[in-house]
Amino acid sequence: MSLQALIDISRYYGSNPEYVIAGGGNTSLKEGSTLFVKGSGTNLGDIHAEGFVKMDREKLARIWEKQYPLDEDAREAAVLADMMAAKKQGEEHKRPSVETMLHDILPFAFVIHTHPTLVNGLTCSQDGEKAAKDVFGEDHLWIPITNPGYILALAVKKALDAYRERKGKPADIIFLQNHGVFVGSDSTDGIKTIYTKLIDTLDKKIKRKPDFSDKTGVYRDSEEIARLLAGFAGPHYRVIFERNTEFAGLTGDSSAFSPVSSAFTPDHIVYSGSDPLFITITDNSPLADQIRNAWNHHLDKIGRPPKIAAVQGRGIFGIGTSEKTASLALELFTDTAKVAAYSESFGGGRFMTKDKIDFINNWEVERFRSQAVEKT
């Protein structure tokens, strides 16, 4: 085992958008009393040794002995402070992944956490838990939707203990509802074997795959609408347009847009927002007036500009403070459309609950991650 093996497996999955998009996912390696864990705001696809944070496992273990405040903000601040204090000497300038505690409690040398679109078709579906048992039997854990960080690690710790007592071995596959999957093994080959089985098995269960063919960059007023949206958002905003067969169907009317009208996972919230704007277009008034009215209504209702605007009969517009963030918004919305299509095979989509969406929107950790992307 070596740090290079962790770098290689991290890049292997991090460079594949079917597993990881933007800054999503995190990985780790245990060597004695040291946990090497991905740093927050670091991209797995091109990660180097400096992208990992060396953590003291003895200090991390002591976190479980403490009692933290019940108040969410106070608790998260206290846990973060203790986790930062568990960094080894020389790592003071780094910030470990929010899932560090979860990585540490899994009894495997390598732990690889990703958000595969096919897997999230299962974890973000109405019948996901039952379908997981039908497809994979009992050799996995299913964790109901839980706020990331300490609370998630605590939920997994309790479930791991119960699983080990019941099965006599640790669980190496952990499905997280509305989030993704953790896979553990003592070798990178073992990690790849598990992931390959997961993806191949789920792929055979999918009844409909999204159709992103027939792409075009300009379509029926798209440039005018992009200029209008950028103007309403602010002087430094950029807007990118895309239309394809799948998007054409989703933008037929507000009802057709419903399956993608909220957020499936924290990554979707961070990069494409939890409240996409759908703009209904009629022939009764000027286009600019209709877009302005819809934009202002959204701001009044939500309190922040959308990262995605879907315009009836036109397509999808990604909105961001740069070309990169606008493109990421579109990329994550495309992932949302994929998850929605895959979830049809498991009873249809299940969005994150409002309280969990609000937690992510207001969580300092995710603001840090979002700001890290904007700076790169």
GINORRA-V763172 format. One record per residue. RES is the residue in one small letter. SS is DSSP state (h for helix, s for strand, l for the rest). PSI is psi in whole degrees, -180 to 180 (* if undefined). BURIAL is + if it has 16 or more other ideal C-beta (glycine too) atoms within 10 Angstrom, else -. Layout:
<<RES/SS/PSI/BURIAL> <RES/SS/PSI/BURIAL>>
//
This chain:
<<m/l/146/-> <s/l/163/-> <l/h/-33/-> <q/h/-37/-> <a/h/-39/-> <l/h/-42/+> <i/h/-46/+> <d/h/-46/-> <i/h/-32/+> <s/h/-45/+> <r/h/-35/+> <y/h/-48/+> <y/h/-34/+> <g/h/-24/+> <s/l/1/-> <n/l/110/-> <p/l/-12/-> <e/l/-12/-> <y/l/-41/+> <v/l/134/+> <i/l/139/+> <a/l/-130/+> <g/l/18/+> <g/l/164/+> <g/l/160/+> <n/s/156/+> <t/s/162/+> <s/s/163/+> <l/s/136/+> <k/s/128/+> <e/s/102/-> <g/l/-125/-> <s/l/8/-> <t/s/135/-> <l/s/121/+> <f/s/117/+> <v/s/145/+> <k/s/139/+> <g/s/145/+> <s/l/138/+> <g/l/4/+> <t/l/140/+> <n/l/129/+> <l/h/-31/+> <g/h/-29/+> <d/h/30/-> <i/l/145/+> <h/l/179/-> <a/h/-37/-> <e/h/-15/-> <g/h/-9/+> <f/s/149/+> <v/s/130/+> <k/s/121/+> <m/s/147/+> <d/s/112/+> <r/h/-30/+> <e/h/-40/-> <k/h/-37/-> <l/h/-41/+> <a/h/-33/-> <r/h/-19/-> <i/h/-33/+> <w/l/-15/-> <e/l/-9/-> <k/l/156/-> <q/l/127/-> <y/l/158/+> <p/l/151/-> <l/l/-31/-> <d/l/129/-> <e/h/-50/-> <d/h/-45/-> <a/h/-41/-> <r/h/-50/-> <e/h/-38/+> <a/h/-41/-> <a/h/-43/+> <v/h/-43/+> <l/h/-42/+> <a/h/-43/-> <d/h/-36/+> <m/h/-40/+> <m/h/-34/+> <a/h/-15/-> <a/l/1/+> <k/s/146/+> <k/l/163/+> <q/l/136/-> <g/l/-8/-> <e/l/12/+> <e/l/-29/-> <h/l/-2/-> <k/l/163/+> <r/l/117/+> <p/s/159/+> <s/l/146/+> <v/l/-21/+> <e/l/17/+> <t/h/-45/+> <m/h/-40/+> <l/h/-43/+> <h/h/-41/+> <d/h/-35/+> <i/h/-16/+> <l/l/125/+> <p/l/51/-> <f/l/150/+> <a/l/-45/+> <f/s/135/+> <v/s/126/+> <i/s/115/+> <h/s/120/+> <t/s/176/+> <h/l/63/+> <p/l/135/+> <t/h/-41/+> <l/h/-42/+> <v/h/-41/+> <n/h/-18/+> <g/h/-30/+> <l/h/-52/+> <t/h/-20/+> <c/l/30/+> <s/s/162/+> <q/l/-39/-> <d/l/24/-> <g/h/-47/+> <e/h/-45/+> <k/h/-43/-> <a/h/-38/+> <a/h/-41/+> <k/h/-40/-> <d/h/-38/-> <v/h/-41/-> <f/h/4/+> <g/l/-143/-> <e/l/2/-> <d/l/56/-> <h/l/168/+> <l/s/143/+> <w/s/120/+> <i/s/116/+> <p/l/161/-> <i/l/128/+> <t/l/144/+> <n/l/138/+> <p/l/169/+> <g/l/-142/+> <y/h/-44/+> <i/h/-40/+> <l/h/-45/+> <a/h/-39/+> <l/h/-43/+> <a/h/-42/+> <v/h/-40/+> <k/h/-46/+> <k/h/-43/-> <a/h/-38/+> <l/h/-44/+> <d/h/-43/-> <a/h/-39/-> <y/h/-45/+> <r/h/-40/-> <e/h/-36/-> <r/h/-40/-> <k/h/-17/-> <g/l/16/-> <k/l/161/-> <p/l/151/-> <a/l/129/+> <d/l/0/+> <i/s/124/+> <i/s/110/+> <f/s/131/+> <l/s/116/+> <q/l/134/+> <n/l/40/+> <h/l/-64/+> <g/s/-145/+> <v/s/144/+> <f/s/135/+> <v/s/134/+> <g/s/145/+> <s/s/162/+> <d/l/3/-> <s/l/156/-> <t/h/-30/+> <d/h/-39/-> <g/h/-40/+> <i/h/-48/+> <k/h/-38/+> <t/h/-44/-> <i/h/-47/+> <y/h/-41/+> <t/h/-43/-> <k/h/-43/-> <l/h/-53/+> <i/h/-45/+> <d/h/-40/-> <t/h/-45/-> <l/h/-37/+> <d/h/-34/-> <k/l/-16/-> <k/l/-11/-> <i/l/127/+> <k/l/-29/-> <r/l/130/-> <k/l/145/-> <p/l/152/+> <d/l/103/-> <f/l/25/-> <s/l/175/-> <d/l/46/-> <k/l/150/-> <t/s/141/-> <g/l/-19/-> <v/l/130/-> <y/l/122/+> <r/l/81/-> <d/l/10/-> <s/h/-40/+> <e/h/-41/-> <e/h/-44/-> <i/h/-41/+> <a/h/-42/+> <r/h/-42/-> <l/h/-47/+> <l/h/-42/+> <a/h/-39/+> <g/h/-40/-> <f/h/-35/+> <a/h/-42/+> <g/l/165/-> <p/l/-24/-> <h/l/9/-> <y/l/152/+> <r/s/150/+> <v/s/132/+> <i/s/135/+> <f/s/145/+> <e/s/141/+> <r/s/138/+> <n/l/-178/+> <t/h/-44/-> <e/h/-45/+> <f/h/-35/+> <a/h/-41/+> <g/h/-40/-> <l/h/-26/+> <t/l/16/+> <g/l/-44/-> <d/l/178/-> <s/h/-31/-> <s/h/-42/-> <a/h/-28/-> <f/h/-15/+> <s/h/-41/-> <p/h/-14/+> <v/h/24/+> <s/l/4/+> <s/l/-160/+> <a/l/136/+> <f/l/-35/+> <t/l/166/+> <p/h/-39/+> <d/h/-39/+> <h/h/-39/+> <i/h/-47/+> <v/h/-43/+> <y/h/-30/+> <s/h/2/+> <g/l/162/+> <s/l/-7/+> <d/l/73/+> <p/l/147/+> <l/s/125/+> <f/s/126/+> <i/s/113/+> <t/l/131/-> <i/l/130/+> <t/l/176/-> <d/l/12/-> <n/l/-16/-> <s/l/164/-> <p/l/145/-> <l/h/-45/+> <a/h/-40/-> <d/h/-41/-> <q/h/-41/+> <i/h/-42/+> <r/h/-45/-> <n/h/-43/-> <a/h/-41/+> <w/h/-49/+> <n/h/-37/-> <h/h/-40/-> <h/h/-46/+> <l/h/-42/-> <d/h/-38/-> <k/h/-44/-> <i/h/-35/-> <g/l/4/-> <r/l/151/-> <p/l/148/+> <p/l/155/+> <k/l/-16/+> <i/s/131/+> <a/s/123/+> <a/s/123/+> <v/s/123/+> <q/l/130/+> <g/l/-1/-> <r/l/-69/+> <g/s/-154/+> <i/s/136/+> <f/s/122/+> <g/s/134/+> <i/s/129/+> <g/s/172/+> <t/l/-2/-> <s/l/170/-> <e/h/-38/-> <k/h/-48/-> <t/h/-33/+> <a/h/-40/+> <s/h/-39/+> <l/h/-38/+> <a/h/-45/+> <l/h/-40/+> <e/h/-42/+> <l/h/-31/+> <f/h/-38/+> <t/h/-41/+> <d/h/-39/+> <t/h/-43/+> <a/h/-38/+> <k/h/-48/+> <v/h/-43/+> <a/h/-43/+> <a/h/-46/+> <y/h/-36/+> <s/h/-20/+> <e/h/-26/+> <s/h/-10/+> <f/h/41/+> <g/l/4/-> <g/l/167/-> <g/s/152/+> <r/l/111/+> <f/l/162/+> <m/l/148/+> <t/l/158/-> <k/h/-42/-> <d/h/-35/-> <k/h/-36/+> <i/h/-44/+> <d/h/-39/-> <f/h/-48/+> <i/h/-43/+> <n/h/-28/+> <n/h/3/-> <w/l/128/+> <e/h/-36/-> <v/h/-43/+> <e/h/-29/+> <r/h/-39/-> <f/h/-45/-> <r/h/-43/+> <s/h/-42/+> <q/h/-33/-> <a/h/-39/+> <v/h/-42/+> <e/h/-27/-> <k/h/-18/-> <t/l/*/->>
//
